[in-house]
Amino acid sequence: MTEVQRPALAAGEREQLIGWLDLQRSFVRMKCLGLSAEDAHRKVVPTSPLMTPAGLVAHLRWVEYSWFQLGMAGVPDTGQTPWVEGAHEDAEMFVDDVPLEQLLDEYDAECRQSNATIADLPLDAVEQGRPAEKAASLRYVLCHMIEETARHVGHLDIIRELLDGSTGYTKPD
């Protein structure tokens, strides 16, 4: 993902929502820059052993797919998601054998697909394939994805500090 700036102070609602989401998405790759293959999969939080940089990137990729492709676009789940019947509830985070760069590329591609999927949808559009009373609007989904992505960027920030002392939102040396 290319470097992203904050949306303009007086931008419209749609530009603000997508702009803030894109900014948080860009931090995911930035927080992973320069990690070794070993550190990308290192478990540093004993109570949350699936919370590795690689696991978080994989999780965010599938959350993007779930909300935007399955939800907003109504793409049928053909069993390609990690959440198949009988799978562990956090199956998307079992990626010890997948290189971080591949996961980041898949995440970036999913983010581009998400933006393309919603490009022509009004903010009041609702998820497909759900009863109207249980369908979220695109506005809700964007707000939720800002929260979800920012929360996990915070996790990445803490994990990165534990791994090599890197902090903040600047590219590591």
N, C-alpha and C positions, 0 to 999 in steps of 0.2 A: 504494500500500500504506500502511496506517496505521502509526503508530509502534508498534514492537514492543519488548517488554522481554525480558530474559533469562528463561529458564524458572526456576521455583522450584528452590532448592537441593536439595530432597528430592523433586522430582517423579519420577514413574515413567519408565521407559525411553522409552516412546512419546512422552510429553510432552516429555522432554528432547530427543530426536532431532528432532522436528518443530519444537519451540521454537527450537533452535539454528539449524536451517535457515531458519526464518522470520526470525530476527534477521539472518542474513547476507543474505537476500533484501532486507530493508528497507534495508540499507546500499547496495545497488545504486542505488536511486532517490536516496538521500541524497547519494551521491557525484556524482550528475549534476545536482543542483539548481543552477539558475542558470547553467548552461553556455549559451553562445551556440550558434546553429546551426552556426556555423563551427567553434568549439572542439569541439563534439560529434563532428565528423568529422575533426578535425585529427590528422595523423599525426606524433607526437612521438618515436616510437621507431624510428629508421632501420632497425634489423634486423628489426623486426616491424611493417611498415606497415599491416597489417590491424587492429592492436591500437589501436583508437580507442574512446572511450566508447560510441559508437553500435554499433560492431562487437562489443564485449564484451557489451552488452545483448542484441543479436540472438543471439549465440552462446549466452548463458545461457538465452534463451527456448527455443531449439531443443534444448538439452541437457535442459531440463525435459521437453519434449514427448517426446523420445526415450526417456528412462528411465521416465517415468511413464505416458505414453499408449501408446507402441509396446511398451515392456517390460512394465510391471506390468499394464496394462489389456488388452494384446494387441490394440490397435487396429491394423488392417492399414495399412501404408504405401501410400497411394494416389497417391504421387508429389507430395504437397504439400510434403514436406520439401525443403530446399535440397540434400540429398545424393542427387540423381538420378544415374543412370548418366552418366558422362562429365563431371560437374561438378567444379570445383576442390574439393579436400578441405576447404577452409575457406569454401565457398560461402556459408554462413550469415552471414559477416562482411562480405560485399560489400553494404553498405547506404548508400553515399554519398548516394543520392537519397531516403532515408527519414528523415523528421523524428525526432529523438530522442524527443520526447513520444509519438509513435505507437509507437515501439519499447518505451518504458517501459510504456505502457498494455498492449501485447501481452504483455510479460513478466509484468506483474502479473496479467493475466487467466490466463496459462498457469500461474502459481504457484497461483492459486485453484483452477484445474482440477486441478492435481496433488494438492492437498490433498483435494479432493472425491473424486478417484479412489481415494485410499488410505484414506479415512476409515474404511471398514469392513473393511479388509484386516488380517489379523494380521501381525506383524513377520516371521513365518516364511513368509509367502506368497512365491511365486517368480514370476519373469517368465514371461509366457505366450509360447507359440510357439517356445520353445527346448528343446533336449534337457535333461533334468533335470540332467545333470552340467555344463551350461554356463549354467544359469539362476541369476541372482542373487536373493537374498532381499530383501524390502522393507527389512529392517534394513541389509543391505549397501548398497542403493541410497540410503537416507537418509544413511548415513555418507559414501558417495562424494559425494553432492550437497552436503553440508556442506563437504567438502574442496574440491570444484570451485568452489562459489560463493565461499567464503572466499578461495581463491587469486585469483580474478578480481576480487574486491573489493580485494584488495591491489594488483592491477594498476591498477584504477581510482584508487586512492589515489595511486599514484605518478604516473599520467598527469595527474591533477587538480593535483598539486603542480607538475608541469612546465608545465601550462597557465596557472595563475593563482596559484600559491603556497598554495592551500587545502590544509590537512593535517588529519588526525585524523578523528574520527567525530562531529563536531558539524556542524550545518547551517551553511552559509556565510552570512555577513552579508548 
